[in-house]
Amino acid sequence: MPNNTSLPAVEVELRPLSARSVVLSLLLGLHPPELPVKDLVRGVESFGVAGSTVRAALSRMVAAGDLRRADTVYRLSDRLLERQRRQDDAVHPSTRPWSGDWEMIVVTATGRGPAERAELRGELTRLRLAELREGVWLRPANLLRPLPPGVDRVAECCTARPDRPARELAARLWPLDAWTVTGHALLTHVAGARRPSDRFTAFAAVVRHLLADPVLPPELLPADWPGGRLRAAYADYRQELSEAALVRDGGEGAPGRGGRGVR
């Protein structure tokens, strides 16, 4: 285990706990992403949110298109299923041994408006690519995931072997040192959090940090990279919440239902 006493202090970004954030987080961690209203209310109440506040939040979320309701069961809307997929991938990314090749995407389309350009940049970032220079995106070819439909209409996709040393290029493309420092700060924070609400907000920050993990080959990472420890800590937390849900339900759990997650 690395010695972190020399790491600079960093402020962990924690977002306020709200009924909406807890509802979404509980459902994002379920497969399928649905719960009866009584279980949702009980689950959110366990974090110190009043039941009346939960029910009001559920009504607003249905009206906003975040949730769908069928009888007494609430389910994530179709547009939030992609967020669930990204969260699952952040916790359990699919990788393959790295051969030294890099993915390269070169944007070739012209005449696109600001909204279209921003949407493409966001999509490429979610694919864990980084921009070397305007319109040229790279990453090591160690991830197993398809490119989204339509990318080939606006860009050329290929593999490459850059001349620059791989570790040097990775350090230029991603803020690896800053990610490492924040990751260690999060590990320290979650270890010291005791109240359910504090632990929830702490692990929500962990998930957001994992979404920004470039998931590079081990040989390109700093020696004290905390990605594996963050994923293990979060997996333990999901298991803990899942077991607590079984106690509330008074049974062995519904078939096909996974552990809870945080957003």
Residue pairs with C-beta under 8 A, 6 or more apart in sequence:
2 223
2 224
4 184
4 188
4 224
7 181
7 184
7 185
8 181
9 185
10 181
10 182
10 185
11 185
12 182
12 185
12 186
12 189
12 202
12 205
13 205
13 208
14 201
14 202
14 204
14 205
15 21
15 201
15 204
15 205
16 201
17 47
17 48
17 49
17 197
17 200
17 201
18 49
18 57
19 44
19 49
19 53
19 54
19 56
19 57
20 57
20 60
20 61
20 66
21 204
21 263
22 43
22 44
22 47
22 49
22 200
23 40
23 44
23 54
23 57
23 58
23 61
23 67
23 74
24 61
24 66
24 76
24 80
24 263
25 200
25 204
25 260
25 261
25 262
25 263
26 35
26 40
26 43
26 44
26 260
26 261
27 33
27 34
27 35
27 40
27 67
27 74
27 75
27 76
28 76
28 80
28 83
28 84
28 87
28 261
28 262
28 263
29 87
29 238
29 241
29 258
29 259
29 260
29 261
29 262
30 257
30 258
30 260
30 261
31 256
31 257
31 258
32 75
32 256
32 257
33 75
33 76
33 80
33 81
33 84
34 73
34 74
34 75
34 76
35 43
35 73
35 74
36 72
36 73
36 74
37 55
37 58
37 72
37 73
37 74
38 72
39 245
39 248
39 249
40 54
40 58
40 74
41 51
41 54
41 55
42 248
43 245
43 248
43 260
44 54
45 51
45 54
46 196
46 244
47 196
47 197
47 200
48 196
48 197
58 67
58 69
58 74
61 67
62 68
62 69
62 74
65 77
65 79
66 76
66 77
66 80
67 74
67 75
67 76
67 77
68 74
68 75
68 76
68 77
69 75
76 84
83 263
86 126
86 211
87 207
87 211
87 261
87 263
89 145
90 207
90 210
90 211
90 213
91 207
91 210
91 231
91 234
91 235
91 261
92 231
93 143
93 213
93 215
94 143
94 144
94 145
95 142
95 143
95 144
95 215
96 142
96 143
96 144
97 142
98 140
98 141
98 142
98 217
98 219
99 141
100 161
100 166
101 140
101 141
101 159
101 160
101 161
102 138
102 139
102 140
102 141
102 159
102 160
102 161
102 162
103 129
103 138
103 139
103 140
103 141
103 143
103 157
103 159
104 136
104 137
104 138
104 157
104 158
104 159
104 160
105 124
105 129
105 136
105 137
105 138
105 151
105 155
105 156
105 157
106 135
106 136
106 137
106 155
106 156
106 158
107 120
107 135
107 136
107 137
107 154
107 155
108 135
108 154
108 155
108 156
109 153
109 154
109 155
112 120
112 154
120 154
120 155
121 131
123 148
123 151
124 131
124 137
127 139
127 145
127 147
127 148
128 139
128 143
128 213
128 214
128 215
129 137
129 138
129 139
130 137
130 138
130 139
130 173
130 174
130 214
131 137
131 173
132 138
132 172
132 173
138 160
138 162
138 169
138 173
139 173
139 214
139 216
140 166
140 170
140 216
140 217
140 220
141 159
142 215
142 216
142 217
143 215
147 157
151 157
162 169
164 172
166 219
166 220
167 219
167 220
170 176
170 214
170 216
170 220
171 177
173 214
174 214
174 216
176 214
176 216
176 221
176 222
176 225
177 222
179 209
179 212
179 213
180 222
180 224
180 225
180 226
182 209
183 209
183 225
183 226
183 227
183 229
183 230
184 224
184 226
186 202
186 205
186 206
186 209
186 226
186 230
187 226
187 229
187 230
187 233
189 202
189 205
190 199
190 202
190 203
190 206
190 233
190 237
193 199
193 202
199 237
200 262
203 233
203 234
203 237
203 262
204 262
204 263
206 230
206 233
206 234
206 262
207 234
207 261
207 262
207 263
209 230
210 227
210 230
210 231
210 234
213 227
215 227
218 225
221 227
234 262
237 262
238 259
238 260
238 261
239 259
241 259
241 260
242 253
242 258
242 259
242 260
245 253
245 260
246 252
246 253
